Amino acid sequence: RVPRSVLWLMTDNAHAQANLRRAAQEQGIEADRLVFAPRLDAAAHLARLPLADLFLDTFPYTAHTTANDMLRMGVPVVTRTGATFASRVAGSLIALMGCRELLAQDAQTYAQLALDLALDRERRESLRSHLIAARRTSPLFDVERYRAHLEAAYEAMVGRWRAGAPPAAFAVPPVR
């Protein structure tokens, strides 16, 4: 439904590639619309990510590091959220970037959102610009804030231990 589109997959397994190409052809999709990318070192991998227009997440196990990398490089991530930790990770990352409109609650909404974005270059570019700008302000990429918050958590744990308190859940106030 998206003319000239391709599905870009990372793989280093020739058998998986052949199986996926065969399955695509069985569905009436030209096999060359599946593009397989080799594994690369981290810098080269991150450098190629902006070539993607859109990242379509998996469900029920959503992207973790891959979603982080895509968002960091300005690629909109469409995901479906669920009830488990594994099905909410990408959604949490997307929300931290201020793009809740990329979250779908069910399969039908996910598919429609992906199609709408695939066909709307202007909207994708707007999202890309937003993501690139948000790198400077989002807590997702604020390493100093994360470090300070983690250190505060360690200090709270040590404080509880020194006071003889039993292990328990606690909240660390936001660190600015």
Number of C-alpha atoms within 10 A of each C-alpha: 7 9 7 6 12 14 13 13 12 12 14 12 10 10 10 11 18 12 11 14 19 15 13 16 14 11 10 9 13 13 18 12 15 17 15 16 13 11 11 11 7 9 8 10 14 15 10 12 18 17 9 15 18 20 20 18 20 14 15 16 17 22 24 17 12 15 24 19 16 20 25 20 20 25 25 28 26 26 33 25 25 18 8 10 13 15 20 22 21 28 26 17 22 24 16 16 22 15 18 15 12 19 21 20 11 12 13 11 13 20 15 12 18 21 13 14 19 17 15 11 12 10 13 19 16 11 21 21 14 16 23 16 13 20 17 11 12 15 15 20 16 12 10 12 15 16 12 14 17 14 13 16 16 13 13 15 17 13 12 15 12 9 9 9 11 8 9 7 6 10 7 13 9 10 12 8
